[in-house]
Amino acid sequence: MYYQTHFESPLGGITLASDGEHLSGVWLDGQKYFKSTIKEEMHQKGDLPVLEAAKEWLKLYFEGKRPDASTLSLAPWGSEFRQEVWRLLLEIPYGQVTTYGALAAKIAKKRNCASMSAQAIGGAVSHNPISIIIPCHRVIGSNGSLTGYAGGIEKKIRLLELEGVDVRKLSPETALP
């Protein structure tokens, strides 16, 4: 059984989901792939400790603080490859960005492969079911373009600005990575 609650943020509404023990989803209302990883009906229950902890994490984040994602019990659903990419996203420091290509190179090295497709990385990043906390907004195109954010480029820009990233150096393109 899955549970959900709602959180109002400076970016608008955010839906949070849990299996009762772990955080399974954090979606900006209306974002692409909204609730796509949870196939069953979710019941409203905002007082679960895991959902309360996630709401507190988001509150601190939007206050400009740097809460640590490792304090939350995260359980995003996805293939092993996607899980591997999402773990890498958690390593991107607050206020910094990386590229799809750089993530592809890390996975290739870890797997002892000559190369990895940046497009494959982009697919995994775009399907991240725990937005903001697993910071997919910190990934940009190799040419500095702000590409592929499921919550919308304008929200990606606002999240990066909140973290102190100088987005004037980045290009708000909508092309895929």
Disulfide bonds with the S-S distance in Angstrom:
none
